[in-house]
Amino acid sequence: MMMATIWSSCNLSAQDKVNSGQALTEPQKSIISIAALTARGELQSLKPELNKGLDAGLTINEIKEVLVHLYAYCGFPRSIRGLQTFMEVLEERKVKGINDITGAEASPVKDNTSKYERGKKVLGELTKAPQDRPLSGYNAFAPVIDTFLKEHLFADLFERDVLTYAERELVTISVLSSIGAAEPMLRSHLSICLNVGLTPAQLNEFVDVIKSGLDEDEAEAAQAVLNEVLKISQPVTVFAKGDKIKSTNFTGTVWLKMMGATDSTMHVNYGKVTFEPGARTNWHSHPGGQILIITGGKGYYQAKGEPARLLRKDDYVEIPPNVVHWHGAGPDSEFAHIAISLNTDKGGAVWGQPVTDEEYGRIH
């Protein structure tokens, strides 16, 4: 079994069901196990978990929704086999005289906005990041996948209010944890879990639940990926954000809090710079060099002609004098650093052209 690494018009009332406690509920644990076993095709082990889920209070329609939702991440064959197995379980329980609760059907969508726009809205709610940026990365390479993701996954599926956003994310990370080789998507959805109300303690508990199907090395890898996400998600407000920068030398929204200025003896100035997701500097250089100390979030530094370097909290970059470079946030995370300009008696920053969407799209 390969598990390389673990890793709107939406009805808002459905989100009221999110568990705000520090422990996963029994129904949430059942959702995790049902999704993981279905994704792995372990149907005999799935049967007792389906029974456990019903006994824990999941309705028939909620479990059906779990099994339908996961097809978007592991395919129709796994989803359909899960549904067929669930049909067998329900028939066996009926023979035993157990009458399970059917539960609510999905509410009709009353928003006449296009599915693509509704999907963008849902994705914005999940990621807490603006969705009006030009396509980049794989979405720019194959725009049709962007259409399918927004119209079908984030509109058709996520808009269905049988499950909450948090419950759908538990399904998603369970599947991604089970199929392996999907680390970028897993990291993104673990971050979304935090956005929709799941706590770090609950996500650590998620790893405990999911690792029953992992070997020791895979379990350690699962915890490591989660730890990385939790580190990135730490607040970036070590210092106040300051004021929005009004300059054509930046793309997107950027805040600056100056903390020190040049004087006649030190020849240095420094301040905290905070980037919204997708925001970045233009290409530029510093005659006296610069140091960046990362205080939160996830971002990138790239010197001209070199690969981009991923940066997280506690990383630092020493930039030699006159090296043309840029730095800024990743597409799905705010990013903050202390920027220290050295030897300012040699002159201020020399600004160049913006980092194009194409250049930015190649880094992730």
N, C-alpha and C positions, 0 to 999 in steps of 0.2 A: 504494500500500500504506500503510495507516494503522497507525502504531506510535507513538502520541502520546508515551508515556514508558515506559521499562522499569519499565520497571518495568511397663491393657488386658490384654486377653487376647492382645495382640500377641506374636509369637514374638520375644523379646528377642535371641536368638542372631543374628537377621538383622541387628541393628544392629552386630554385630562387623565387618561388611564396610566400615564407613565408613573412607575414606582419611584418615589423620591427618597426611599430609604437607602440604607447602606448595604443591603443584601438583596440578591435576586430573589424574586418570589418563586414558588414551586412551578407555576405555569410558565414563567420565563425560562427556568431551567429545562423544562420539558420542550419548549420551543427550540432551544439550543441543541438538545440531544436529537430531537426528531429531524431537524434540518441537517445536522452533521451526518447522521446515519443514512438518511435518504441520499445525500450527495455522494456518499461512499458506496451506495448500492448494497448496504448490509441489511437486507430486508428481514431476515429472521431476528436480528437484534432490534430492528425497528418496531416489531410487533409489541413487545412489552413496553416500549417507550410510548407508543401510541396509547396503550391502555393506561399507562401512568399519567399521560397528559390529560386524558378525559377524566380520570379520577381526581386530578389536581384542580379541575374546574374549567379547562379549556372546552369551548363548545365545538361541535362538529364543524361549523363554518369557519371557526378560527383555525382549526388544524388544516382544513382544506385550503385555506388561504395561505398558510405556511408552505404547503406542498406546491401550490400554484406559483407563489412568489419565487421559490428557489429555482424554477426552471430558467429564469433569466440569467442565472449565474452558473448552473451546471447542466442545462439542457433539458429538452422535452423527455428523453427516455428515462432519466432519473426521476423527474417529476411525476410522470405517468405511472411508473412502477411504484412510487410512493403512494399515489392515489389508489392504485389497485390493492396495495397492501392494506391501506386504511379501510377500504370497502370490506375486505375480509374480516378485519378486526371488528367493525361495526356489526357485521352479520353474526359473528361469534358471540358478541355481547348481547345481541338481540335474542339469540337462542337461549342465553342464560337468564333472560328476563330483565336485562339492564336497559333502561330507556334513557339515552343520552340527550342532552339539550342541543337542539339544532343551532340556536343562536341567530343573531341578526344577519340579514343580507346587506351587501354594500349599498349605500345610499346613492341615488342617481346624481350625476354631475350636472349642475344647473348653469355652469359657466359656459358662455358661448364663445369665449376666446379660443383661438386655435390650440390644438394639443401641444404644438411646439412651444408656444408662449406659456401655456400652463405648466409644461414640464420645466421650463426655465425658472418659473416662479418657485416650484417645489424644490428644485435643485438649489436655488438661492437660499430658501428656508433651511435646508439641510446643512449646507456648507457655510452659511453666513458669509458668503463671498459674492460680489457682484457678478452677474452673468451677462453683462453687456460688452465684454471684451471681444475682440476678433478671435476667431478660432485659431488654435495653435496645437502643436504636437500632433498626436494621432487624429484628432478631430479635423485639423486642417489637411492632413494627408489623405483622409478618407471622410469627407464631410457627411456622407450618408450615415455613418455610424453615429455621428452627433445627432442627426435627425432621429434615428431609431432610439437612441438612449433617451432623448428628451420626450419624444412623443409616446413611446411605449413604456419604457421603464419608469420614468419619473412622472408621467401623466397617467397612463393606463393602469399601472400597478400601484404606485405610491399614493395615488389619489383615492384608492379604494379604502374606505374607513373601517373595514372589518378588523384590521390590525392598526395599531398606532405606528408612528414613525419609529419609535424605540423598538417595538416588536419586530418591525420589518428589518431594522438594522441588525438585530440579534440573529435573524434568519440569514442575512447577508454575510455577516462576519463568520457565522458558523460554516456556511458553504465555502467561502473563500479560504477558511482555515483548513478545510478538508480536502480541497482539490489541489492545493499547492501551486507554486510558481505564479502566484498572483499577488506578490507582496505590495506593489504600488497601490493596487485597488484596496487591499486589506488595510494598509495604513490610512488611506483616505476615509474608509468607512469606520475605522476605529475612532478617527477624529470626529466624524459625524455623530457617532454614538454619544460623545461628550456634548455635542451641540444640542442633541434632542433629549437630554436629561439623564442619561446613564452616568453613573459616577465612576471615578477611578477604582474604588473598592469593588463595585459591581463588575467592572471589566476584568479585574484580577480574578474575581470569582468565576467569570466566564472562562478564563483560561483553565481554572481548576476543573470545570465541568467538561470542557472540550478535550483536555489532555488524556482522558481515559482511552481515547483512540490513537494516541501518539506514543512513539517510543521515547526513551529518556532524552535523546538529543533533540528530537522534534519538540518535546515539551519545553526544553530550555530555550530553543529558538522562538517558540511562541511567546514566552514570557519576555524575551529580549526585545521583540518587535513592539509589544505593548509598552514596555518601559520606555522605548524610544519615542513612541507617540505621546505618552504622558509627559515626557520631558519637553517635547516641542510645544505641547499645549499649555505649559505654564504661562501665567499672565506675563505680558511684556511691559507692565507698568511699574518697573523698578523706580523710574523717575517719571514725572509728568510728561505727557506727550508734547506739550508746548503748542506752537501755532502751526497752522497749515502753511506749507511753503507755496508761495505764488511765484512760480518761475517756470520758464520753458525748458529748463535743464533737467526736468523730472517728468516721467510719465506716470499718471495715476495720482492718487492722494498720498501725500507725504507730510509728516509733522516734524518740526525741529524744536528742540529745547536746548538753547545754548547754555553751557555750563562753565565756560571759561574762555577768555579772549587773549589775544596776543598782547604781551607787554615787552618792554625794552630788554628784559633779561632772559625770558624763557623762550620767546619766539615759537609759541604753540597756541593753538586754540582747540577746543573740544566741545562736543555737544551730543545729545542723544537724538538719533534719527529713527523715526518709526514709519514703516511702509505698510499701506493696506495691501491685501493680496493682489499680486500682479504689478504692483508699483515698482519703479526702479529709477536709477539715475540715468542720465545720458552717458555716453563714453566721455571720459575725462582723465586728467592726470594732475599730479601735485608736484611742483618743482622741488619741494622739500620732503616728499614722501608722506605716507599716511599709515595709521594703524586703526583697524576696526576690531572692536571687542563686542561679541554678540551677546545680547542680554535676553533675547527671547524670540520665539517663533522659528520659522524656517525660511532661509533665503539662499542667495547665490552671490558669488564673486567671480568675475571672469576678466582676466587680462587679455588684451588683444592678441589673437592668434593662438590662444591656449584654451583647453577645455574649461567649462564652468566648474566651479567648486561649490559643493553643497555645504551650507553653514547652519549650525544649530547653536542653541544656548551654550555658553562657555567656550566656544571656538573663538579664534582670533586670526587676523590676517595682517601681515606686515607687507606694505606695498612700497617698493623702492621708488625713489624720485623719478618722475617723468614716465612712469609706466602707464600706458593708456588702459583704462579698465572701466567696468561698471559694477554696481552692486544693487541688490534689491530683493524684494519678497518673492517667494514661490507663488504659484497660481492659487493655492488653497490655504495659505497661512499668512497672518500678519507677521512682520519681521522687524526687529529693533536691534540697533547697535549703537555703541558709543564710537563716534568718529573723531580721531585725534589727528589734526593736521600739524606736521612737524616743520621746523625750520621755515616758518612763515615769512621770515625776512627775505626769503628767496622769491616770494610771490605767492599769490593765491591760486586756486584751482583753475586749470585751463580746460574749458568746456568744449565738447565736440557735438556730434550728431546724436539724436535719440537712438536707443537700442530698438530696432524694428521688431514688430510682432513676429516676423519670420525668425530673426535671430533669437528672440526670447523663446519662441516655441521649440527650438532645437535643444534646449537644455533639459527638458523634462519629458 
